Each structure stands twice: as structure tokens, then as C-alpha cells.
């Protein structure tokens, strides 16, 4: 909770960390313009969701990397490792704050679409939408905490951030449904928690009944938990390695 409160305080001190909020309206304009140009008003819900999902995952990955980078640059990473509270717990608290704040970008995308294009998308299944967003937030926070193990090892965190974000978005169906991806990638996407989240969110926007809700929510929750658990094991191995070798800070 202390880490959670710290991250909220840092948002007020460093507004640049909220840069994704400035990108969401621009991305929303691009996606909605494509939909309107092709006369596919039935896909407006897709155009609303894509910028929000991108911002939620993007903020988590980039802020997760910045946390490690800033602590190392400030010479406080060693102190964090020496405290009784495990470093993954601190990172999880801070990344959870980032993820919950970033969920408001979905509302930002919805408002941009309504105000600019006059298309006010009303979810056909608001309960499923809210449940999916919350479980997706859990999966994003857990997965990003796991990724932080790679950030701790790397001299150039930015390269990991740029390399991880867009493949996850593509395999996760953030831009287009998984069913439209090349056949070779479709089985792989089922192991990416984001693909289950985006599929549910798109179905929840429509008025038609959503099929296999419990199963799909369980898969989303399960993949998030598996990623987090595997990441914790990796994190423990990484921390043991850098402490044994004395390479917590790079010189």
C-alpha cells in the first residue's frame, strides 16, 4: 500500500509519466476515421477499445521499466533490495497504481469518440465489461511485475519496453481480432492473456449474448496468475544472481 500511494504521489510530481493520456485521443481519431471512411459503423466499439487497451498495457510496461531505471539511477535500488519487503511486492504495488489509473483511458477513448464522431457506444453487457477490465488490470499488473525481472538485468530498459509492447498488442488482438491474424499466430495468441480480454470486451459491446463468459474470464484470470507466478520465480533467480555477482548497479 505504501508503494501504491508513492506511485500516485509521483504521478502528481511527474506529469510526463501520464503521456499515454495525450496519445489516446489521437489514436482514437485514427481508428475511428478508418471505421467511418469505410462505412463500418458496426466496428465503432472496436475503435473505442483499441486505444484504451494499448494505453493500459503500454503505461504498465513503460512505467514498470522506469521504476527500475530511476531507482538504479538514483542509487536506491540497493536499498530496496536490503529492506525486509521483497522488491517484487514494491513493484507490484506501484504497477497496480499505474494500471488502475490507466483504466480511465478507456473512458477517455469513449468520450473522444462520442464528442468528435457523435458515436456514443453503450456496452450491451456492462457487467461483463467491468469484470473483464478489472481482471485484465490484475493480469497486466502481474505480467509487468514479472517483466521487471528482465528490466533489472538490462542496461537498456528501453529496448525491452519497445520490443515487448507491440508484439503483445498484436498477438493480444488489440488492433484486430485474433481470428484475422495469420493462421500460424492464432494458436500462439491463445497463450497471451490479452487475447481473451480483447475478445470479451468486443463481445460485451454488442447486444448479442456473450458465449462462454465464465470460461473466458477464468482463462484470463488463470493466464494472468500463471504469468505472475512464473515471473516471481524468475525474479527470485535474477535477484539472487545479481546480488551474488555484485551487479545490482551498473558502473
CORRAMO-V686784 format. One record per residue. N is the residue number from 0. RES is the residue in one small letter. SS is DSSP state (alpha for helix, beta for strand, coil for the rest). PSI is psi in radians with two decimals (none if undefined). Layout:
n=[N & N]
res=[RES & RES]
ss=[SS & SS]
psi=[PSI & PSI]
//
This chain:
n=[0 & 1 & 2 & 3 & 4 & 5 & 6 & 7 & 8 & 9 & 10 & 11 & 12 & 13 & 14 & 15 & 16 & 17 & 18 & 19 & 20 & 21 & 22 & 23 & 24 & 25 & 26 & 27 & 28 & 29 & 30 & 31 & 32 & 33 & 34 & 35 & 36 & 37 & 38 & 39 & 40 & 41 & 42 & 43 & 44 & 45 & 46 & 47 & 48 & 49 & 50 & 51 & 52 & 53 & 54 & 55 & 56 & 57 & 58 & 59 & 60 & 61 & 62 & 63 & 64 & 65 & 66 & 67 & 68 & 69 & 70 & 71 & 72 & 73 & 74 & 75 & 76 & 77 & 78 & 79 & 80 & 81 & 82 & 83 & 84 & 85 & 86 & 87 & 88 & 89 & 90 & 91 & 92 & 93 & 94 & 95 & 96 & 97 & 98 & 99 & 100 & 101 & 102 & 103 & 104 & 105 & 106 & 107 & 108 & 109 & 110 & 111 & 112 & 113 & 114 & 115 & 116 & 117 & 118 & 119 & 120 & 121 & 122 & 123 & 124 & 125 & 126 & 127 & 128 & 129 & 130 & 131 & 132 & 133 & 134 & 135 & 136 & 137 & 138 & 139 & 140 & 141 & 142 & 143 & 144 & 145 & 146 & 147 & 148 & 149 & 150 & 151 & 152 & 153 & 154 & 155 & 156 & 157 & 158 & 159 & 160 & 161 & 162 & 163 & 164 & 165 & 166 & 167 & 168 & 169 & 170 & 171 & 172 & 173 & 174 & 175 & 176 & 177 & 178 & 179 & 180 & 181 & 182 & 183 & 184 & 185 & 186 & 187 & 188 & 189 & 190 & 191 & 192 & 193 & 194 & 195 & 196 & 197 & 198 & 199 & 200 & 201 & 202 & 203 & 204 & 205 & 206 & 207 & 208 & 209 & 210 & 211 & 212 & 213 & 214 & 215 & 216 & 217 & 218 & 219 & 220 & 221 & 222 & 223 & 224 & 225 & 226 & 227 & 228 & 229 & 230 & 231 & 232 & 233 & 234 & 235 & 236 & 237 & 238 & 239 & 240 & 241 & 242 & 243 & 244 & 245 & 246 & 247 & 248 & 249 & 250]
res=[x & x & x & x & x & x & x & x & x & x & x & x & x & x & x & x & x & x & x & x & x & x & x & x & x & x & x & x & x & x & x & x & x & x & x & x & x & x & x & x & x & x & x & x & x & x & x & x & x & x & x & x & x & x & x & x & x & x & x & x & x & x & x & x & x & x & x & x & x & x & x & x & x & x & x & x & x & x & x & x & x & x & x & x & x & x & x & x & x & x & x & x & x & x & x & x & x & x & x & x & x & x & x & x & x & x & x & x & x & x & x & x & x & x & x & x & x & x & x & x & x & x & x & x & x & x & x & x & x & x & x & x & x & x & x & x & x & x & x & x & x & x & x & x & x & x & x & x & x & x & x & x & x & x & x & x & x & x & x & x & x & x & x & x & x & x & x & x & x & x & x & x & x & x & x & x & x & x & x & x & x & x & x & x & x & x & x & x & x & x & x & x & x & x & x & x & x & x & x & x & x & x & x & x & x & x & x & x & x & x & x & x & x & x & x & x & x & x & x & x & x & x & x & x & x & x & x & x & x & x & x & x & x & x & x & x & x & x & x & x & x & x & x & x & x & x & x & x & x & x & x]
ss=[coil & alpha & alpha & alpha & alpha & alpha & alpha & alpha & alpha & alpha & alpha & alpha & alpha & coil & alpha & alpha & alpha & alpha & coil & alpha & alpha & alpha & alpha & alpha & alpha & alpha & alpha & alpha & alpha & alpha & alpha & alpha & alpha & alpha & alpha & alpha & alpha & coil & coil & coil & alpha & alpha & alpha & alpha & alpha & alpha & alpha & alpha & alpha & alpha & alpha & alpha & alpha & alpha & alpha & alpha & alpha & alpha & alpha & alpha & alpha & alpha & alpha & alpha & alpha & alpha & alpha & alpha & alpha & alpha & alpha & alpha & alpha & coil & coil & coil & alpha & alpha & alpha & alpha & alpha & alpha & coil & coil & coil & coil & alpha & alpha & alpha & alpha & alpha & alpha & alpha & alpha & alpha & alpha & alpha & alpha & alpha & alpha & alpha & alpha & coil & alpha & alpha & alpha & alpha & alpha & alpha & alpha & alpha & alpha & alpha & alpha & alpha & alpha & alpha & coil & coil & coil & coil & coil & coil & coil & coil & alpha & alpha & alpha & alpha & alpha & alpha & alpha & alpha & alpha & alpha & alpha & alpha & alpha & alpha & alpha & alpha & alpha & alpha & alpha & alpha & alpha & alpha & alpha & alpha & alpha & alpha & alpha & alpha & coil & coil & coil & alpha & alpha & alpha & alpha & alpha & alpha & alpha & alpha & alpha & alpha & alpha & alpha & alpha & alpha & alpha & coil & coil & coil & coil & coil & coil & alpha & alpha & alpha & coil & coil & alpha & alpha & alpha & alpha & alpha & alpha & alpha & coil & coil & coil & alpha & alpha & alpha & alpha & alpha & alpha & alpha & alpha & alpha & alpha & alpha & alpha & alpha & coil & coil & coil & coil & coil & coil & coil & alpha & alpha & alpha & alpha & alpha & alpha & alpha & alpha & alpha & alpha & alpha & alpha & alpha & alpha & alpha & alpha & alpha & alpha & alpha & alpha & alpha & alpha & alpha & alpha & alpha & alpha & alpha & alpha & alpha & alpha & alpha & alpha & alpha & coil & coil & coil & coil & coil & coil]
psi=[-0.61 & -0.71 & -0.67 & -0.84 & -0.64 & -0.76 & -0.66 & -0.68 & -0.70 & -0.55 & -0.69 & -0.54 & -0.49 & 1.39 & -0.37 & -0.42 & -0.18 & 0.44 & -0.45 & -0.45 & -0.49 & -0.44 & -0.52 & -0.83 & -0.64 & -0.79 & -0.65 & -0.70 & -0.70 & -0.90 & -0.75 & -0.55 & -0.70 & -0.75 & -0.79 & -0.69 & -0.59 & 0.08 & 0.44 & 1.18 & -0.30 & -0.21 & 0.21 & -0.67 & -0.65 & -0.74 & -0.49 & -0.71 & -0.65 & -0.87 & -0.63 & -0.78 & -0.72 & -0.76 & -0.70 & -0.87 & -0.71 & -0.78 & -0.72 & -0.81 & -0.79 & -0.72 & -0.61 & -0.72 & -0.69 & -0.58 & -0.87 & -0.78 & -0.80 & -0.68 & -0.70 & -0.76 & -0.59 & -0.03 & 0.37 & -0.04 & -0.67 & -0.71 & -0.66 & -0.68 & -0.41 & -0.18 & 2.76 & -0.53 & 2.22 & 2.49 & -0.72 & -0.58 & -0.69 & -0.80 & -0.70 & -0.73 & -0.76 & -0.72 & -0.59 & -0.72 & -0.76 & -0.79 & -0.77 & -0.68 & -0.70 & -0.36 & -0.44 & -0.24 & -0.43 & -0.75 & -0.63 & -0.75 & -0.70 & -0.76 & -0.69 & -0.77 & -0.73 & -0.78 & -0.66 & -0.74 & -0.10 & 0.33 & 1.74 & 1.82 & 2.10 & 2.00 & 2.29 & -0.41 & 1.36 & -0.61 & -0.77 & -0.67 & -0.84 & -0.77 & -0.72 & -0.75 & -0.72 & -0.77 & -0.63 & -0.68 & -0.73 & -0.79 & -0.70 & -0.80 & -0.77 & -0.76 & -0.70 & -0.66 & -0.68 & -0.71 & -0.47 & -0.39 & -0.69 & -0.63 & -0.65 & -0.61 & -0.40 & 2.49 & -0.49 & 1.55 & -0.59 & -0.63 & -0.65 & -0.74 & -0.85 & -0.57 & -0.51 & -0.59 & -1.01 & -0.61 & -0.68 & -0.70 & -0.70 & -0.86 & -0.44 & 0.01 & 0.47 & -0.62 & -0.79 & 2.68 & 2.60 & -0.57 & -0.33 & -0.05 & 2.78 & 2.55 & -0.60 & -0.45 & -0.30 & -0.78 & -0.64 & -0.63 & -0.42 & -0.28 & 0.01 & 2.05 & -0.53 & -0.52 & -0.63 & -0.64 & -0.85 & -0.66 & -0.76 & -0.74 & -0.71 & -0.74 & -0.57 & -0.38 & -0.60 & 2.86 & -0.33 & 2.63 & 2.48 & 2.20 & 2.54 & 0.80 & -0.85 & -0.76 & -0.78 & -0.67 & -0.66 & -0.69 & -0.72 & -0.81 & -0.75 & -0.77 & -0.63 & -0.72 & -0.70 & -0.78 & -0.72 & -0.76 & -0.78 & -0.65 & -0.64 & -0.71 & -0.74 & -0.73 & -0.74 & -0.73 & -0.71 & -0.80 & -0.71 & -0.69 & -0.85 & -0.52 & -0.69 & -0.61 & -0.17 & 0.61 & 0.59 & -0.73 & 2.47 & 2.44 & none]
//
